[in-house]
């Protein structure tokens, strides 16, 4: 029997074919080239079907075969290199590689490693990892062609190390500005955006060169937002603290303070926010009278210009004014210069809210749905 695809569906023609169906009831271990794999077991039934009967079946096309090459490569990396899919044979090598990459990334942001040195070291580590996988015949001998997946995984690891170090350096500066009362705060220094972009650009250029040398014609840098990898996209997504997620799954409730990860900041730009009061929320006087919390404070710097403000959040958690946009709080003068207009516009990419506000709001909305008989799954 032969098959052709018409309108996205299989069409069968020719002689009848024998089809075997297994009613799966369990599995059994078997050895293939020295590796243990599991084979499904169950009652097997054989049918003889002609072309008309085959065409009458409601066939669907497996969407995975139509995925872009980079997405198929992600599936391979998830299966063999990430999390539970990482085999014991290679796990120590992965941790060693990641440790070296993190040290190099820290050295870059500390000014001890240059951009070109970073690219050279990345290539050396990636080449070493590809060689280790080949030498250890990982994931197993009968599966070949893993070099591209190993190279892509090494690139992911180094990109992640760069962004992790950028965030750590940024937050170290922010913690020095925060008060001793352990208030919630946000800090953003655009220097780390530009430094991380230059570092990522250097290793991206190098990995594309490696792919060309190996004739990996379809190799691409993954679409990290499409696969839910905020930690690997850019400095904005990494510093925001918003977690990685599974596309289409439930998202964790995040204290979202960066609105557009793709918005490019002005150079020589910083801003800092610290929430009012301590974790207790109010100060109590000796006579038992509630004293209002101290005001929240926020400032922004652009080159040698500084703007700052103290402000109160609303008392009611459900009020829209609980979320304040930085562009509404601060502006750099009246400025007619186009660059000042652009900076003031960029301020609108940030927002601030009391700690726990988004979680409280989500809980309140879920309660309203429950009381109203709404289906939370809708």
C-alpha positions in Angstrom: 0.0 0.0 0.0 1.2 3.5 -0.8 0.5 6.9 0.8 0.4 10.5 -0.3 -0.5 13.7 1.6 -3.3 15.8 0.2 -4.7 18.8 2.1 -2.6 17.9 5.1 -4.1 14.4 5.4 -2.8 11.0 4.4 -4.4 9.3 1.4 -3.8 5.5 1.0 -4.0 3.6 -2.3 -2.8 0.2 -3.6 -2.8 -3.3 -2.0 -4.2 -4.0 1.5 -1.8 -3.8 4.4 -1.5 -5.7 7.7 -1.7 -3.5 10.8 -0.6 -4.5 14.3 -2.3 -3.0 17.3 -0.9 -3.4 20.9 -3.3 -2.9 23.8 -0.7 -1.6 26.2 -0.8 -3.1 29.7 2.7 -2.6 30.9 6.4 -2.6 29.9 9.5 -4.8 30.0 13.2 -4.0 30.1 15.4 -5.1 27.3 19.0 -4.5 26.5 20.1 -2.7 23.3 23.8 -2.1 22.7 24.5 -2.4 26.4 21.8 0.1 27.4 18.6 -0.8 29.2 15.4 0.5 27.4 11.7 -0.2 28.1 9.4 -1.9 25.5 5.6 -1.7 25.9 3.8 -5.0 26.4 0.2 -6.0 25.9 -2.2 -8.0 23.8 -1.3 -7.7 20.1 -4.0 -7.9 17.4 -3.3 -8.0 13.6 -5.7 -6.6 11.1 -5.8 -6.5 7.3 -7.1 -3.2 6.0 -7.6 -2.1 2.4 -7.1 1.4 1.2 -10.8 2.4 1.7 -10.7 1.3 5.3 -7.4 3.1 5.9 -8.8 6.3 4.5 -11.9 6.0 6.6 -9.8 6.3 9.8 -9.7 9.9 11.3 -6.0 10.5 10.8 -4.3 13.5 12.3 -0.8 14.8 11.5 1.7 14.9 14.4 2.5 18.6 14.7 6.0 17.8 16.0 7.2 16.9 12.6 6.2 20.4 11.4 7.9 22.2 14.2 10.8 24.6 13.2 14.2 23.0 13.5 15.2 25.0 16.7 12.0 23.7 18.4 12.8 20.1 17.6 16.3 20.7 18.9 14.7 22.0 22.2 12.8 18.7 22.5 16.1 16.8 22.2 17.8 19.0 24.8 14.9 18.6 27.2 15.0 14.9 26.8 18.8 14.3 27.3 20.4 17.4 28.9 18.0 19.3 31.1 16.6 18.4 34.6 15.4 14.9 35.0 16.4 14.1 31.4 20.0 14.5 32.2 21.7 11.1 32.5 24.2 10.3 35.3 26.8 9.6 32.7 27.0 13.3 31.8 25.6 15.2 34.8 29.0 16.0 36.5 30.4 17.2 33.2 27.4 19.6 32.8 27.9 21.0 36.3 31.6 21.4 35.7 30.9 23.3 32.5 28.3 25.5 34.1 30.7 26.3 37.0 33.4 27.4 34.5 30.9 29.5 32.6 29.7 31.3 35.7 33.3 32.2 36.7 34.0 33.5 33.2 30.8 35.6 33.2 31.6 37.1 36.6 35.1 37.9 35.3 33.6 39.7 32.4 31.4 41.9 34.5 34.2 42.5 36.9 36.4 43.7 34.0 38.8 40.8 34.1 37.7 39.0 30.9 37.3 40.8 27.6 34.5 40.2 25.0 36.8 38.3 22.7 38.2 36.2 25.5 34.7 35.3 26.5 33.9 34.1 23.0 37.1 32.1 22.9 36.4 30.5 26.2 32.9 29.7 25.2 34.0 27.9 22.1 36.6 25.9 24.0 34.1 24.8 26.6 31.4 24.0 24.0 34.0 22.0 22.0 35.1 20.1 25.1 31.5 19.3 26.0 30.7 18.0 22.5 33.8 15.8 22.7 32.8 14.4 26.0 29.4 13.5 24.7 31.0 11.8 21.8 33.6 10.0 23.9 31.0 8.7 26.4 28.7 7.9 23.6 26.0 9.9 25.3 23.0 9.4 25.5 23.6 5.9 24.0 25.7 4.4 21.2 22.9 3.8 18.7 21.8 7.5 18.7 24.1 9.6 16.6 24.0 13.3 15.5 23.9 14.7 19.0 26.7 17.3 18.3 24.3 20.1 17.4 22.1 19.6 20.4 25.2 19.5 22.7 26.5 22.7 21.1 23.1 24.4 21.5 22.8 23.3 25.1 26.3 24.7 25.9 25.2 28.0 24.3 22.1 28.0 26.6 24.3 27.4 29.6 26.7 30.2 28.8 24.0 32.7 27.9 22.3 31.9 31.2 25.5 32.4 33.1 26.0 35.8 31.5 22.5 37.0 32.4 22.7 35.5 35.9 25.9 37.4 36.6 24.5 40.6 35.1 21.5 40.4 37.5 23.7 39.6 40.5 25.9 42.6 39.8 22.9 44.8 39.3 21.2 43.6 42.5 24.4 44.0 44.6 24.4 47.7 43.7 20.7 47.9 44.6 21.2 46.2 48.0 23.7 48.9 48.9 21.1 51.5 48.3 18.3 49.8 50.3 17.6 50.8 53.9 18.4 48.7 56.9 14.7 48.0 57.4 14.7 45.3 54.7 12.1 47.1 52.6 11.2 45.7 49.2 13.0 47.5 46.5 13.8 47.5 42.7 17.0 48.7 41.1 17.9 49.0 37.4 21.2 50.0 35.9 21.2 50.0 32.1 25.0 49.4 32.1 24.2 45.7 32.7 21.7 45.6 29.8 24.4 46.8 27.4 27.2 44.8 28.9 25.1 41.6 28.8 24.0 42.3 25.2 27.6 42.7 24.1 28.6 39.5 25.8 25.6 37.6 24.3 26.4 39.0 20.9 30.0 37.8 21.2 29.0 34.2 22.0 26.1 34.2 19.5 28.4 35.2 16.7 30.8 32.4 17.8 28.2 29.7 18.0 26.8 30.6 14.6 30.4 30.3 13.2 30.7 26.9 14.9 27.4 25.8 13.3 28.6 26.9 9.9 31.9 25.0 10.2 29.9 21.8 11.1 27.4 22.4 8.3 24.5 22.7 10.7 22.5 24.6 8.1 19.3 24.9 10.1 20.8 26.0 13.4 19.3 29.0 15.0 19.4 30.9 18.3 16.3 29.6 20.2 13.2 31.8 20.6 13.5 31.9 24.4 10.3 33.8 25.0 8.4 31.2 22.9 9.6 28.4 25.0 9.1 30.3 28.3 12.8 30.8 29.2 12.7 34.4 30.7 16.1 33.7 32.3 17.7 33.2 28.9 16.1 36.0 26.9 17.8 39.3 27.9 18.7 41.4 30.9 15.3 42.9 31.2 13.5 39.5 31.4 16.2 38.1 33.8 16.3 41.0 36.3 12.5 41.2 36.4 12.4 38.1 38.6 9.6 36.6 36.5 10.1 32.9 36.4 10.6 30.5 33.5 7.4 28.8 32.6 5.8 26.2 30.4 4.0 27.9 27.5 0.3 27.2 27.8 0.6 26.2 31.5 -0.3 28.1 34.6 2.0 31.1 35.3 3.2 31.9 38.7 2.0 35.2 40.2 4.9 37.6 39.8 5.5 41.1 41.1 5.7 42.5 37.6 7.7 45.7 37.4 9.2 45.7 33.9 6.4 45.9 31.3 8.2 45.3 28.0 11.3 43.1 27.9 12.2 44.3 24.4 12.3 48.0 25.3 15.9 49.3 25.0 17.0 51.5 27.8 18.9 54.8 27.4 22.6 54.5 28.1 23.8 55.9 31.5 20.4 55.3 33.0 19.5 54.1 36.5 16.5 54.0 38.8 15.7 52.8 42.3 12.5 52.3 44.2 12.0 51.4 47.9 8.7 50.6 49.4 7.5 52.6 52.4 7.7 51.3 55.9 8.8 48.0 57.3 7.3 44.5 56.9 4.8 45.3 59.7 3.3 48.1 57.6 2.7 50.7 60.4 4.6 52.1 63.3 2.8 52.0 66.7 3.3 54.8 69.2 3.5 54.3 72.9 -0.1 55.3 73.4 -1.3 52.8 70.9 -2.0 55.3 68.2 -1.3 54.2 64.6 1.4 56.4 63.0 1.3 56.5 59.2 4.1 54.6 57.4 6.9 56.6 56.0 6.6 57.5 52.3 7.9 55.3 49.6 10.7 56.8 47.6 11.9 56.6 44.0 14.6 58.2 41.9 16.0 58.0 38.4 19.3 59.2 37.0 20.2 59.9 33.4 23.8 60.9 32.9 24.3 63.8 35.4 20.5 64.5 35.9 18.6 63.3 38.9 14.9 63.3 39.6 13.3 61.9 42.8 10.0 61.7 44.6 8.4 60.5 47.8 4.8 59.2 47.6 2.1 57.2 49.3 0.3 54.2 48.0 -3.5 54.1 48.5 -5.0 52.5 51.5 -7.4 50.2 49.6 -5.7 47.3 47.9 -8.3 47.1 45.2 -7.7 50.7 44.0 -6.0 51.2 40.6 -3.6 53.7 42.1 -2.0 50.9 44.0 0.1 50.3 40.9 2.0 53.4 40.0 3.8 53.9 36.7 7.3 55.3 36.9 6.5 57.7 34.1 3.7 59.2 36.1 5.9 59.6 39.2 9.0 61.0 37.5 10.0 63.1 34.5 13.3 64.7 33.5 12.3 68.4 33.3 10.3 69.9 30.5 13.2 69.2 28.1 12.8 69.9 24.4 15.7 67.7 23.5 14.6 64.5 21.7 16.8 62.4 24.0 15.1 63.7 27.1 11.7 63.0 25.5 12.9 59.4 24.8 14.1 58.9 28.4 10.8 60.2 29.8 9.0 57.8 27.5 11.2 54.9 28.6 10.3 55.6 32.2 6.8 54.3 31.4 8.3 50.8 31.0 8.4 50.4 34.8 5.8 50.2 37.5 5.8 49.8 41.3 3.3 48.3 43.7 3.2 47.4 47.4 4.7 44.0 48.2 2.2 41.2 47.8 -0.2 43.4 45.9 -0.5 41.2 42.8 -0.8 38.0 44.9 -3.5 39.7 47.0 -5.3 40.9 43.9 -5.2 37.4 42.3 -6.5 35.8 45.5 -9.3 38.4 45.8 -10.4 37.8 42.2 -10.4 34.0 42.7 -12.6 34.5 45.7 -15.0 36.6 43.7 -15.1 33.9 41.0 -15.8 31.3 43.6 -18.6 33.3 45.3 -20.2 34.1 42.0 -20.0 30.5 40.8 -17.5 31.3 38.0 -15.5 28.5 36.6 -11.9 29.3 37.3 -10.9 27.2 34.4 -12.8 29.3 31.9 
